[in-house]
Amino acid sequence: MRPQPLGDPRRHLMRVRRMAKAIGADPAAARNSGVIEHAEWAEIVTRCRSCGAPERCDDWLDAHEESPDAMPGCLNARILEKLKP
């Protein structure tokens, strides 16, 4: 099995930001307050880039401007939950 190439960094950055906003998480505030480091933020975006279903995420985000939880199956759901104020 060949490794799947990572998705476009900018598109996945925007997906992570949209998902965080939808669930009420604030990654920028978490970084500024030291809850997560820059390297951890980069890992979040890279994890998103490795997702095999970005279209499903886009569809979910289009239908959920606000949600108490991240999309089922989101690779970053647990960490994004920790970034809620």
Buried (B, 14 or more C-beta within 10 A) or exposed (E): EEEEEBBEEEEBBBBBBBBBBBBBBBBEEBBEEEBBEEEBBEBBBBBBBEBEEBEBBBEBBEEBEEBEEBBEEBBBBEBBBEBEE
